[in-house]
């Protein structure tokens, strides 16, 4: 590869470098290819390594690059589309729900969740853990908080915390009449647990979708779903459910 020097530009140098790198990714690299090390890239573009890191972090945030443990920085495949529908009458755990239950326990939730549920901060709630896989790779993890009052018919379960217990909570939740659901999306950073689940480094960008399920004028369940920002592209429409489209998608810019 030849040497490309950056000219003086009015925009921040890292942002201009991000544009140059993005063009290089399109013309010189293929999906999954490992980028040269930071020293070589910094020398090629005539920038400090700190500037290079800023540009690489921006491209990772945009889903163009992935940092992989023990591998390095690779060119990311196009994001899979995740349609966040506006349907109002679908409880989690229905037959066409793509989430897979992984575990469930009964414990006091974080204070912010207790406040959103309207429960006491020390009051235990059912915490259902679910995961989502697309094209053989994990793309999302969910914590679904369900207060006991929302599943009054749930009997004592002899099995320890496991997928069976999670499915039992979901089945009982569906006996209620769902009035509506409300969702919000925000950008976040992967904590240690999410980073391990997604095979990414802590601090990697994630998209957090919080969904409140309302029944009988109260919050019957609260979902906090974390999606890999480098893999998922959220779309909004009237599909009614969250679906992951596995076909080729236009890369978000």
Legacy VTK file of the C-alpha trace (Angstrom):
# vtk DataFile Version 3.0
C-alpha trace
ASCII
DATASET POLYDATA
POINTS 253 float
0.000 0.000 0.000
1.223 3.495 -0.791
1.539 6.321 1.680
-1.358 8.781 1.927
-0.752 12.042 3.789
-3.650 14.045 5.159
-3.900 17.641 4.058
-4.919 20.454 6.345
-8.711 20.441 6.641
-11.129 22.500 8.758
-12.768 19.423 10.294
-11.124 17.419 13.104
-8.260 15.337 11.774
-9.672 12.092 13.178
-12.969 12.708 11.369
-11.257 13.313 8.056
-9.199 10.172 8.680
-12.404 8.268 9.389
-13.663 9.260 5.918
-10.405 8.218 4.249
-10.365 4.916 6.125
-13.988 4.236 5.204
-13.151 4.671 1.525
-10.158 2.345 1.939
-12.380 -0.299 3.546
-14.657 -0.201 0.501
-11.883 -0.388 -2.076
-9.049 -2.376 -0.497
-10.452 -4.739 2.124
-13.014 -7.523 2.254
-15.364 -8.573 5.057
-13.497 -10.359 7.823
-10.070 -9.150 6.706
-7.718 -8.072 9.485
-6.445 -4.490 9.274
-2.720 -3.711 9.543
-1.522 -2.849 13.027
-1.917 0.670 14.404
1.723 1.578 13.881
1.578 0.748 10.170
-1.770 2.486 9.672
-0.592 5.624 11.488
2.527 5.714 9.308
0.521 5.255 6.135
-1.795 8.172 6.865
0.775 10.368 8.575
-1.141 10.755 11.841
-0.505 10.142 15.511
-1.716 6.829 16.880
-4.130 8.680 19.174
-5.799 10.232 16.106
-5.927 6.842 14.426
-7.573 5.267 17.465
-10.284 7.949 17.448
-11.035 7.217 13.802
-11.083 3.462 14.369
-13.415 3.847 17.358
-15.783 5.936 15.239
-15.836 3.301 12.487
-16.499 0.611 15.080
-19.398 2.658 16.388
-20.781 2.872 12.847
-20.503 -0.890 12.402
-17.723 -0.797 9.819
-15.104 -2.443 12.038
-15.034 -5.044 14.789
-12.450 -5.505 17.513
-12.113 -9.220 18.241
-10.342 -10.765 21.193
-7.077 -12.384 20.165
-7.617 -11.441 16.510
-7.394 -7.677 16.131
-9.483 -5.199 14.160
-11.416 -6.735 11.272
-13.778 -5.442 8.595
-17.335 -6.028 9.798
-20.044 -7.642 7.686
-23.112 -5.528 6.871
-25.450 -5.062 9.813
-28.511 -7.275 10.033
-31.742 -5.308 10.071
-33.695 -5.414 13.326
-37.252 -4.185 12.816
-38.683 -2.702 15.999
-42.416 -2.861 15.282
-45.223 -0.777 16.705
-47.626 -3.634 17.473
-49.430 -3.156 20.761
-50.771 -6.624 21.550
-47.826 -9.010 21.697
-46.479 -10.277 24.982
-42.899 -11.570 25.081
-42.652 -15.319 24.623
-45.340 -15.794 21.947
-44.899 -18.534 19.342
-43.258 -16.234 16.788
-40.913 -14.671 19.352
-37.303 -15.230 18.233
-35.852 -14.827 21.735
-34.602 -17.975 23.484
-35.105 -18.237 27.277
-31.862 -18.966 29.070
-32.517 -18.582 32.784
-34.783 -17.088 35.434
-34.467 -16.180 39.092
-36.421 -14.335 41.742
-34.492 -11.410 43.216
-34.667 -7.688 43.908
-34.021 -5.767 40.656
-31.881 -2.636 40.232
-33.450 0.399 41.924
-34.258 2.072 38.597
-36.158 -1.037 37.447
-38.074 -1.273 40.716
-39.116 2.361 40.327
-40.281 1.735 36.755
-42.261 -1.342 37.829
-43.749 0.465 40.802
-42.521 -2.208 43.226
-40.610 -1.795 46.451
-36.852 -1.648 45.960
-36.349 -4.752 48.084
-39.288 -6.656 46.584
-38.153 -9.669 44.514
-39.290 -9.890 40.891
-38.872 -12.611 38.282
-35.843 -11.843 36.100
-35.984 -13.777 32.833
-32.770 -13.869 30.805
-33.135 -14.396 27.080
-30.774 -14.331 24.117
-31.019 -13.907 20.389
-28.880 -15.419 17.638
-28.696 -14.558 13.950
-26.606 -16.379 11.356
-25.000 -18.398 14.105
-23.782 -15.428 16.133
-25.225 -13.802 19.256
-26.685 -10.384 18.473
-28.759 -9.478 21.527
-29.345 -10.258 25.201
-32.388 -9.368 27.275
-33.346 -9.025 30.910
-37.133 -9.211 31.308
-38.372 -8.130 34.729
-41.802 -9.453 35.774
-43.299 -8.602 39.205
-45.121 -11.460 40.957
-48.380 -9.476 40.817
-48.321 -9.750 37.000
-48.222 -13.569 37.145
-50.604 -14.381 40.030
-51.334 -17.898 38.758
-47.695 -18.942 38.761
-47.305 -21.930 41.058
-44.181 -22.916 42.921
-41.660 -24.335 40.491
-39.544 -27.189 41.822
-36.937 -26.930 39.052
-33.953 -24.682 39.747
-33.349 -21.529 37.725
-33.345 -22.700 34.112
-35.059 -22.177 30.725
-38.086 -24.193 31.927
-38.674 -21.747 34.765
-38.312 -18.821 32.358
-40.868 -20.326 29.969
-43.294 -20.866 32.845
-43.129 -17.168 33.770
-43.647 -16.151 30.131
-46.649 -18.478 29.723
-48.342 -17.088 32.812
-47.637 -13.498 31.753
-49.528 -14.114 28.500
-52.730 -14.823 30.450
-53.036 -11.102 31.145
-54.620 -8.581 28.792
-51.936 -6.400 27.259
-53.080 -2.806 26.762
-50.013 -1.462 25.009
-46.251 -1.446 24.997
-43.858 1.476 24.887
-40.244 1.337 23.695
-37.238 3.640 23.845
-33.816 3.240 22.221
-30.488 4.646 23.368
-26.799 4.119 22.700
-24.763 2.463 25.422
-21.532 0.601 26.148
-21.192 -3.120 26.745
-20.584 -4.099 30.329
-18.536 -7.134 31.308
-21.430 -9.617 31.010
-22.644 -8.353 27.634
-19.097 -8.158 26.287
-18.528 -11.791 27.233
-21.821 -12.874 25.683
-21.114 -11.006 22.437
-17.400 -11.926 22.338
-16.494 -8.247 22.294
-14.357 -6.002 24.451
-15.960 -4.175 27.404
-17.029 -0.710 26.317
-17.996 -1.825 22.804
-21.011 0.137 21.480
-24.448 -1.376 22.047
-28.033 -0.337 21.396
-30.310 -0.604 24.422
-34.041 -1.034 23.749
-36.209 -0.636 26.842
-39.806 -1.842 26.482
-42.576 -1.372 29.014
-45.574 -3.735 28.820
-48.713 -2.223 30.336
-51.810 -4.080 31.541
-54.642 -2.895 33.760
-53.053 0.513 34.059
-49.758 -0.737 35.462
-46.420 -1.996 34.213
-46.730 -5.765 33.955
-43.195 -6.320 32.643
-40.115 -4.356 31.715
-37.641 -5.526 29.076
-34.086 -4.216 28.781
-32.662 -5.650 25.544
-29.057 -5.013 24.526
-28.148 -5.287 20.835
-24.684 -5.258 19.316
-24.377 -1.872 17.635
-21.710 -3.173 15.272
-24.033 -5.932 14.054
-27.591 -4.623 14.306
-29.353 -1.845 12.443
-32.653 -0.898 14.092
-35.546 -0.075 11.769
-39.009 1.097 12.683
-42.320 0.301 11.039
-45.647 -1.418 11.527
-44.482 -5.025 11.445
-45.812 -5.537 14.948
-42.888 -7.625 16.218
-39.120 -7.506 16.477
-37.616 -9.465 13.595
-34.053 -10.014 12.449
-33.745 -10.064 8.682
-30.919 -12.349 7.591
-30.751 -11.229 3.966
-28.204 -8.744 2.582
-28.727 -5.260 3.930
-27.358 -1.887 2.936
-24.661 -0.878 5.385
-25.734 1.982 7.613
-23.576 5.080 7.324
LINES 1 254
253 0 1 2 3 4 5 6 7 8 9 10 11 12 13 14 15 16 17 18 19 20 21 22 23 24 25 26 27 28 29 30 31 32 33 34 35 36 37 38 39 40 41 42 43 44 45 46 47 48 49 50 51 52 53 54 55 56 57 58 59 60 61 62 63 64 65 66 67 68 69 70 71 72 73 74 75 76 77 78 79 80 81 82 83 84 85 86 87 88 89 90 91 92 93 94 95 96 97 98 99 100 101 102 103 104 105 106 107 108 109 110 111 112 113 114 115 116 117 118 119 120 121 122 123 124 125 126 127 128 129 130 131 132 133 134 135 136 137 138 139 140 141 142 143 144 145 146 147 148 149 150 151 152 153 154 155 156 157 158 159 160 161 162 163 164 165 166 167 168 169 170 171 172 173 174 175 176 177 178 179 180 181 182 183 184 185 186 187 188 189 190 191 192 193 194 195 196 197 198 199 200 201 202 203 204 205 206 207 208 209 210 211 212 213 214 215 216 217 218 219 220 221 222 223 224 225 226 227 228 229 230 231 232 233 234 235 236 237 238 239 240 241 242 243 244 245 246 247 248 249 250 251 252
